[in-house]
């Protein structure tokens, strides 16, 4: 089984995960998630710990109902290329290998 978080973010998301040197700090305020917050299967944010994020993850947190639960570090002024370990390959591939 899988849980999906769907966001309506027109014009904000990039095709690949890009590194802008951004990070977030989870405040521990989401109901039933006092110690950590799982955005998905590879984004676990621990309360009070700085967590580096790509531009897409930044938007998924900053531009949605999750904004009040995070502190945001950085902006989009500096681009450092692709964000390592994020994007490109989907964990849910079809039997034919399509992404």
N, C-alpha and C positions, 0 to 999 in steps of 0.2 A: 504494500500500500504506500501511498505518498500523500503528503499534505501540500497543497498549493497556496501560495500567497500571491494574489493577483493585484497589480497596481495599475492605475490609469495615470501614466506619466508621459503624455504626448510631447514629443520633441526633446525629451530629456535623456533618454537612454541611448548609449552608443552600441554598435554591433559587437564590439569586443570590450573586455574590461580594461580600462585605461588607468594608469597610475598618475595621480596628481599630488602624491605625498600627503594624502588626507588620512584622518583617523577619527574614530568616535570613542566615547566613553559611555558605557551603559550605566544608568543611574539605579537600576534595580527596582524600577517602579511599575513594570508591566504586571498585571494581575497574574498570580500563580507562577511568576518567574522572578523571585527575589534575588537569586544568586547569579543567574545568567539568562541570556535571551538567545534563542536559536532562530535566526532569520530563515535558514534552510540547512541542508546537510553539511555545509562547509563554512558557515558563518555563525560561530558561537561567540557571543560577546559576554565576557565576565563582568560583573558589577565592579566598577571602579578601576578597571584595567584598560589601558589604551589599546585599541584594536585597529590596525591599518585596514583601510578599505579602498576599493576601486571607486571611480566616479559613479558607476551605476548603483553600487550599494549605497553610496553617499545619498544619491537621489531617492532611493527606496526608503531610506530612513528619514531624511530631512524634509521630503516633500509629501509625507503621508502622516497618518495618525500616530506614528511612532516618534515623531519629532520631539515631543516633550520628554521622552524617556531617555534622551541621549544628549551629551555635550558633543559639539562638532569642532574639530581642529583642522585648519587649513582652508583652502579654496581651490579654484580652478586656474590659478595664474601660472603654475609651472607644470609642464607635462613631461613625464619621465618614461614614456613608452607604455608597452603592455604591462598590466599588473600580473606578476608571476603567480601561478597557481589558481587563477580565477578565469572563468569564461572558456572560450573556444570549444571545449568538448562537453557535450551534455551527458549527464549521468543516466538519462533515460533515452536510450537509443532504440530504434525499431529493430526488428529481427533482420532487416535488410541492411542495417548499419547506417541508416540516415540519421542526421542530427536534427 
